[in-house]
Amino acid sequence: MKQKKVCFSELAYLLGIIILAFGTAMMEKADLGISMVVAPAYLLHLRISQSFPVFSFGMAEYVLQAALLIVLVLVMRRGKLSYLFSFVTAVFYGMVLDLSILVLRPLPGSGPGWRIAFYVLGMLLCSVGVSFLFHTYIAPEAYELFVKEISARYGYRIDRVKTVYDCCSCLVGVALSFAFFGFGHFEGVKLGTIFCALVNGWLIGRISRGLEAAFEFQDALPLREWFNR
């Protein structure tokens, strides 16, 4: 039997945030439909930045995630220290996302071939990033934390919970697009968003099983108990 390589949970956290942010930036550049998970935040960014240009995509992310954490506390009927650190993660992710968008901006991306390539690679990277975040004890973004907590509490398969959450987020994105920009005019939420909502949970499940087959996730630091408070 092939021996698994060790991947530290703390490294999985960093890789997850960086890969997820870069994948999201690639999908934003493709303009074929942003990931359904971040679609509400993206639409919030588009609307508010019309009046306040400094309100970036990354800023919209941690503003919306703060609201989602409040909902999680209400659903779970308790708060945890990890929920507070999840907001710190959201801020970190937002900063990496804004930096990734700046890095990708000079690259070509207007042709259909480029746009499809950016979309496909971006969606795959997002799935890889989320899979890494599901294998760390450090509180992930509120999106992943919400799925992880609901799955653990009610005993549902995490990939199925993720699919349901993604579809709900997609519907919220469509509603915000209509509310902000009018009926018949889609911004952010496009065919690529719907496709991603349908396959993202399956992709994450497959990639997660692949990571577990290749790596043994271990903690480098004795902080798991502290983060689970």
C-alpha positions as CSV (number, residue, x, y, z in Angstrom):
1,M,0.0,0.0,0.0
2,K,1.4,3.4,-1.0
3,Q,2.3,5.5,2.0
4,K,0.6,8.8,2.2
5,K,2.5,12.1,2.4
6,V,2.0,14.4,5.3
7,C,0.2,17.7,4.8
8,F,0.0,19.9,7.8
9,S,-3.5,21.4,8.6
10,E,-2.0,24.9,8.9
11,L,-0.5,24.6,5.4
12,A,-3.9,23.3,4.1
13,Y,-5.4,26.5,5.5
14,L,-3.0,28.8,3.7
15,L,-3.2,26.8,0.4
16,G,-7.0,26.8,0.6
17,I,-7.3,30.6,1.0
18,I,-4.8,31.4,-1.7
19,I,-6.0,28.9,-4.2
20,L,-9.7,29.8,-3.6
21,A,-9.0,33.5,-3.9
22,F,-7.1,33.1,-7.2
23,G,-9.7,30.8,-8.6
24,T,-12.4,33.3,-7.8
25,A,-10.4,36.1,-9.4
26,M,-10.1,34.0,-12.6
27,M,-13.8,33.4,-12.8
28,E,-14.4,37.1,-12.3
29,K,-12.1,37.9,-15.2
30,A,-13.8,35.3,-17.4
31,D,-17.1,37.1,-16.9
32,L,-19.1,33.9,-17.7
33,G,-20.7,33.8,-14.3
34,I,-19.1,34.2,-11.0
35,S,-19.1,31.3,-8.4
36,M,-22.5,31.1,-6.9
37,V,-21.0,31.2,-3.4
38,V,-19.5,34.6,-3.9
39,A,-22.2,35.9,-6.3
40,P,-24.2,37.8,-3.6
41,A,-21.0,39.5,-2.4
42,Y,-19.9,40.3,-6.0
43,L,-23.3,41.9,-6.8
44,L,-23.1,43.9,-3.6
45,H,-19.6,45.1,-4.8
46,L,-20.9,46.0,-8.2
47,R,-23.8,48.0,-6.8
48,I,-22.1,49.9,-4.0
49,S,-18.9,50.6,-6.0
50,Q,-21.0,52.7,-8.4
51,S,-21.3,55.2,-5.6
52,F,-18.1,54.3,-3.6
53,P,-15.4,53.1,-6.0
54,V,-13.1,52.1,-3.1
55,F,-15.6,49.4,-2.1
56,S,-13.8,46.4,-3.6
57,F,-14.9,42.8,-4.2
58,G,-12.8,41.7,-1.2
59,M,-14.5,44.2,1.1
60,A,-17.9,43.0,0.0
61,E,-16.8,39.5,0.8
62,Y,-16.1,40.1,4.5
63,V,-19.1,42.4,5.0
64,L,-21.4,39.7,3.7
65,Q,-19.6,36.9,5.6
66,A,-20.1,38.8,8.8
67,A,-23.8,38.7,8.2
68,L,-23.7,35.0,7.4
69,L,-21.8,34.3,10.7
70,I,-24.7,36.0,12.6
71,V,-27.1,33.7,10.8
72,L,-24.9,30.7,11.8
73,V,-25.0,31.7,15.4
74,L,-28.8,31.8,15.3
75,V,-29.1,28.4,13.5
76,M,-26.7,26.7,15.9
77,R,-28.1,28.6,18.9
78,R,-24.6,29.3,20.2
79,G,-21.4,31.0,19.3
80,K,-17.9,29.8,19.2
81,L,-14.5,31.4,19.2
82,S,-13.9,29.8,15.8
83,Y,-16.8,31.9,14.4
84,L,-14.9,35.0,15.3
85,F,-11.7,33.8,13.7
86,S,-13.7,32.9,10.6
87,F,-14.2,36.6,10.2
88,V,-10.5,37.1,10.4
89,T,-10.2,34.5,7.7
90,A,-12.7,36.4,5.6
91,V,-10.7,39.6,5.8
92,F,-7.5,37.7,4.9
93,Y,-9.3,36.1,1.9
94,G,-10.7,39.4,0.8
95,M,-7.2,40.9,0.7
96,V,-5.8,38.0,-1.3
97,L,-8.8,38.2,-3.6
98,D,-8.3,41.9,-4.4
99,L,-4.5,41.2,-4.9
100,S,-5.3,38.3,-7.3
101,I,-7.6,40.5,-9.4
102,L,-4.9,43.1,-9.7
103,V,-2.4,40.4,-10.8
104,L,-4.7,39.0,-13.4
105,R,-5.9,42.4,-14.8
106,P,-3.0,42.9,-17.3
107,L,-3.5,39.4,-18.8
108,P,-5.5,39.0,-22.1
109,G,-9.1,37.7,-21.5
110,S,-11.5,39.2,-24.0
111,G,-11.6,36.4,-26.5
112,P,-14.0,33.5,-26.0
113,G,-11.2,31.0,-25.8
114,W,-9.5,32.9,-23.0
115,R,-12.8,33.4,-21.2
116,I,-13.6,29.7,-21.2
117,A,-10.1,28.8,-20.1
118,F,-10.2,31.3,-17.2
119,Y,-13.7,30.0,-16.2
120,V,-12.8,26.3,-16.2
121,L,-9.5,26.7,-14.4
122,G,-11.0,29.1,-12.0
123,M,-13.8,26.8,-11.1
124,L,-11.4,23.9,-10.6
125,L,-9.1,26.0,-8.4
126,C,-12.1,27.1,-6.3
127,S,-13.0,23.4,-5.7
128,V,-9.4,22.6,-4.8
129,G,-9.3,25.5,-2.4
130,V,-12.5,24.6,-0.6
131,S,-11.3,21.0,-0.3
132,F,-8.2,22.1,1.4
133,L,-10.2,24.3,3.8
134,F,-12.3,21.3,4.7
135,H,-9.2,19.6,6.0
136,T,-8.0,22.2,8.5
137,Y,-9.0,22.9,12.0
138,I,-8.5,26.7,11.5
139,A,-11.8,28.4,10.9
140,P,-12.4,28.8,7.2
141,E,-14.5,31.5,5.5
142,A,-18.0,31.8,6.7
143,Y,-19.3,30.0,3.6
144,E,-17.3,26.8,4.2
145,L,-17.7,27.1,8.0
146,F,-21.5,27.2,7.6
147,V,-21.5,24.1,5.4
148,K,-19.0,22.3,7.8
149,E,-21.0,23.1,10.9
150,I,-24.4,22.2,9.5
151,S,-23.0,18.9,8.1
152,A,-21.4,18.0,11.4
153,R,-24.5,18.8,13.5
154,Y,-27.1,17.0,11.4
155,G,-24.9,14.2,10.1
156,Y,-25.4,15.0,6.4
157,R,-22.7,14.3,3.8
158,I,-20.7,17.5,3.4
159,D,-20.7,17.4,-0.4
160,R,-24.6,17.3,-0.4
161,V,-24.9,20.1,2.1
162,K,-22.5,22.1,-0.1
163,T,-24.6,21.5,-3.2
164,V,-27.8,22.7,-1.4
165,Y,-26.0,25.7,-0.1
166,D,-24.6,26.6,-3.5
167,C,-28.0,26.4,-5.1
168,C,-29.5,28.6,-2.5
169,S,-26.7,31.1,-2.9
170,C,-27.2,31.1,-6.6
171,L,-30.9,31.9,-6.2
172,V,-30.0,34.8,-3.8
173,G,-27.5,36.1,-6.5
174,V,-30.3,36.0,-9.1
175,A,-32.6,37.9,-6.8
176,L,-30.0,40.6,-6.1
177,S,-29.2,40.9,-9.8
178,F,-32.8,41.7,-10.5
179,A,-33.1,44.0,-7.5
180,F,-30.0,46.0,-8.3
181,F,-30.0,46.0,-12.1
182,G,-33.5,45.2,-13.2
183,F,-35.3,42.2,-14.7
184,G,-33.8,40.7,-17.8
185,H,-30.3,42.1,-17.0
186,F,-28.0,39.6,-15.4
187,E,-24.8,40.8,-13.7
188,G,-22.4,38.3,-12.1
189,V,-25.0,35.5,-12.2
190,K,-24.9,33.9,-15.6
191,L,-25.0,30.4,-17.2
192,G,-21.6,29.7,-15.7
193,T,-22.9,30.4,-12.2
194,I,-25.8,27.9,-12.7
195,F,-23.4,25.3,-14.1
196,C,-21.0,25.8,-11.2
197,A,-23.9,25.5,-8.7
198,L,-24.8,22.1,-10.1
199,V,-21.3,20.5,-10.2
200,N,-19.3,22.3,-7.5
201,G,-20.4,20.1,-4.7
202,W,-19.6,16.9,-6.7
203,L,-16.2,18.3,-7.7
204,I,-15.4,19.2,-4.1
205,G,-16.4,15.7,-3.0
206,R,-14.1,14.0,-5.6
207,I,-11.2,16.3,-4.9
208,S,-11.5,15.9,-1.1
209,R,-11.4,12.1,-1.5
210,G,-8.4,12.5,-3.8
211,L,-6.6,14.6,-1.2
212,E,-7.4,12.1,1.6
213,A,-6.0,9.3,-0.6
214,A,-2.8,11.2,-1.2
215,F,-2.2,13.0,2.1
216,E,-2.4,12.4,5.8
217,F,-3.5,15.7,7.3
218,Q,-1.8,16.3,10.6
219,D,-1.5,19.3,12.9
220,A,1.9,21.0,13.2
221,L,0.8,23.2,16.1
222,P,-1.2,22.2,19.2
223,L,-4.0,24.7,18.5
224,R,-6.9,22.5,17.4
225,E,-8.6,22.5,20.7
226,W,-8.3,26.3,21.0
227,F,-9.8,26.9,17.6
228,N,-12.7,24.5,18.3
229,R,-13.9,26.6,21.3
